[in-house]
Amino acid sequence: MQYTTLAKRTSAVRCGLAIILLTLLLGIALPSNARVLKRGMRGNDVASLQVLLLDLGYKVVVDGVFGPKTESLVKAIQQSMGLRVDGLVGQQTITVLNQLRQGVVRYTVQSGDNLTRLAQLYDTTVSNIIKYNDLANPDSIRPGQVLHIPTTSLAVLSRFFANQPKFLWPVQGRMSSGYGYRIHPVTKVRHFHGGIDIAVPQGTQVRASAAGRVVRAGAMGNYGLGVVIDHGGGYTTWYGHNSQILVRVGDVVQQGQAIALSGRTGLATGPHLDFRIKIGDQTIDPLELLF
């Protein structure tokens, strides 16, 4: 089954969140003299916001300065919770943050702990703990490690969307073929196309859509010379039909870094990039996630 309904699922979840948030916001108000926090501000109220973000499991320095990192975290949470994404922290945003805080437990791993035991202890699931903490290897938690355990569905959903990587277009060009069923331009057989084709001149730099680690690089059959990048959280991006590969397996790449040069290797009619995004083994429509 293909993940063709991700946008619909996201919309439905956010509709549900909106109902919950409306209930929370009714009758709750900040003091009349509370200021709306935004980038560039300093003070104890900014430090309190940063402590709240830290309690929710986000990596932030508590310095009382509303800088770009604090703003980006606020925007990510606003987006995931269906709020207006403006980076401003007023009554609505701070109320939601406080409510989320009530559904997250900060836990220090003890000797003998495992995720199954912790999930039972806090009435949640192993999957929720893994997703919330973005654990790359859930089988190797260690004593002293700090986990943030979500105990409410609201907390789980907020982190699910906040952890989603921000994908940028790997090349700029005309989309010559979309995601879904099509007639293959070479074989003339109807098949499911798990990505999008972007027509670009031979030798165009192909850039990493998001930061991550290269897990495959080389000849990939009909896909030609390809590169696969793991971004964590189950997300991978795939870049096919290149003429030259500029990275090796194990390389850590930054968003926007050149990883290949476009071409027409493999089964292709002309120079282009076949770009794909997967969650686990399932492809999703890149247009739903590209910025």
N, C-alpha and C positions, 0 to 999 in steps of 0.2 A: 504494500500500500504506500502511495506517495504522500508526502506531507503538503498537499496542495491547498489545504484548508487552514494553514497556520494563521493567516490574517483573520479569518473568521473566528477561529478559536480565541485568538488574542482579543478581538473585539468583544466576544461574549464574556470572557473573563473580566474585562475592564468594565463592562456594564454591571456585572455583579459587584465589582469593587465599588462602583459609583453609588450603588444602593447602600452598601455597608458604610461608606464614608459619609454619606448624607446623614445617616442615623447618628454617627459619631459627632458630627459637627453641630447638630441642633443643640442649642442651649449651652454650647461651650464658647467662651470668648476669652481673649487675652486682655490683660490690663489695658486701660485706655491709653496709657503712656508708653506702651510697648512699641518699639520701632520695627519697621519692616527691614529685615536684614538683606544686604545685597553685597556683591563683590566690591572690595575696596574698603569696607567698614572694619573697624577694630573695636574691641571692648570685651567685657565679661560676658555679655549676652552671646557674642560670637563664639567665645570659648565654651560656653554652655552648649551651644549647638554642636560644636565639634566633639564634645564629650558624648553627646547623645548619638552622634554618628559612630563614634568609637564603640559605644555600648551595643550598637546594632551590628557590629562586626566589620565596619568599613575601615580601611587603612587611611588615617588622617592624623596630622600633627595638631595637637591642641596648643595653639599659639595665640588665639584671640584675633587672628587676622583672616578675614573672609577673602581668601585668594582663589586662584583658578581651580585648585584641587577640591576645595570645599564646594565651590559652585558646581563643578562637574558632578559631584556625588549627589547634590541636591537635585540637579536636573534629571539624573538617572532615576532617582526615587520618584520624582514627580511624574516622569514618563511612565514608569512601571505601575504607578497607582492611579493613572488616569487623570492627573491634575494638569493644570496649565503649566507647560514647561518653560518657565521664565527665569529660574535660578533665584527667585526672590523667596524669602522665608517670612511669610506673614502668618495670620491666624490659621488658615486652612492647612498649610504645609506643616507647621509646628504641631498642630493637633494630630495630624496623621503620624508624624514621627514619634510622638509620645505614645500613641496607641500601638504602633509597631514595637516600641521598646517593651511594652508589657507582655508581648508575645515571644520574646527572645531571652534565653537563659545563657549566660556566660559560664562555660564549664571548663575546668582544667582537668585534662585526662589523667587518670590514676593508673597505676600498675594493674594489669589484668582487665582493663576496660576494653570493650569492643563496641562497634556501632550498633549491633543488635541489642546489646544490653542497654545502651544509652537511649535508643529509640523506645524500648519498653519502659524505661524509667520515666521518660518525659512524655509518654503517650503520643509519639510521632512515628515517623518511618525512617528507615535507613536512607532511602532515596531522598527524603527531605533534608536530612543532615548533610548528605553529600552535595546536593545542589546548593544549599545555602552557604556552605563553606568552600564550594568549588574545589573539592578534594580530588587531586589527580590520582592518588593511590589510596583509596579508602581502607585497604587491608593493612596499612602500616601507620596507624595513629600511634603516637608515642607518649609516654608519661611526661607531663609538663606542657604538652601542646594545648593551646586554648582553642576550644570550639564554641561556636555560637549556635545554640540549638533552638530552632523555631518550634514553638508550641501551639501556634494558631495558624489557620489557613491563610489569614491576611499576611502574616509574616512570610510564609512560604511563597506566596504569589508575588510579593514585592521583590523578593530576592531573585526569583526565577527570571523576571524581565530585566532587573538591574544587572544581572550577570551576563546578559546577552552581549556578545561583542558588537562593536560598531564597525560595519563593513563599508569600505570605500570602493569605488569603481577601480578595477585594476588597470584599465586602459580607457582612453576616451575615443569613441568611435560609434559607428552606426550598428545598432543591434540587427543582425541579419537573420536571426532565428531565435524564437522564444522558447520558453519552458513548456513542456507538454508533448502531446502526440503530434507527429508531423510525418511527411514523406521524406525519407532520407535523401539528401541531394545527390549522393553517389549511388547507393544501392536501389533507390526508387521504391523502397519498402517502407510501409507505415510502421513507426516504432515510437517509443517514448524517449524524448530528449530530456535528459536530466539536468540540463543547464541552459545557459544562453550563449549564443554565438555573437561576438562583437567583431565586426570587420575593421581591420586596421592594416596599414602597410607592412610589408615584410620588414622585420628587424625592429619594430616598435618595442620600447621597453615595457615589460609587464611587471606591475608592482604588486607587492603583498597587500591584499585587501584589509588585513588586520595583522597585528603582531602575533608571533607564534613561533613554533619550532618546525623545521622541515622534516617530514617523516618519509617522504618518497621523492625521488628526483631521478629521472631517466626515461628510457623507452617504456611505453605503456600500451603496446599493441596499437589498435586503431586510434587510440587517443594521442598517439605520437609521442614526442618528447614532452613529458609532463612533470609538474611539481605539485605536491600535496603538503599543505601546512596545517598543523594541529594548533587550535587556538584555545584549547581547554573547554571544559563544560560540555564535551561531546561534539563541538563544532570543528569542522575541517573545511578548507577551501581547496579547490582543484583548478589547475591551469593547464590546458592541453593544446596540442598542435604547435608547440614552440619550435623555433629553428635552433635555439641555443639555450642551455640552462646555465645560470650564473651562480647557483647555490648547490650545496651538498647536504645529504641527509645528516641531521644533527645540528645544522646551523640554526641559530636563533635570529629571526629577522624582525625588523621593525615595520610598522605600518607605512606603506608608501615606498619601501625599499625595492629596488629593481631585483627581480629574481630570475628573469628569463627575457629572451627576445622572441617576439611573435613570429609565426611561420605557418607552414602548411604540412607538417610531418604527420604521419598516420593517414587515416582515411579522411581526406579533406579536398575540397575543390579549389580553394584559394587561401591566401593568408588571412587568418583570423584567430581570435582567442575563444576557446570553449571554456567558459567559466562556470563552476558549480559550487554550491554550498551544501554541506551535508550535516545532519544531526545524527550521530551514530552512523548507521549504514543507509539512512534514508535521505534522498535528495529533497530539497525544498526550492521553491522559486526564488532565485536571488533577488528579484525585484522587490520582494517583500522585506528585505533586510538591507539593501544597498542605500547609502546616503549620497 
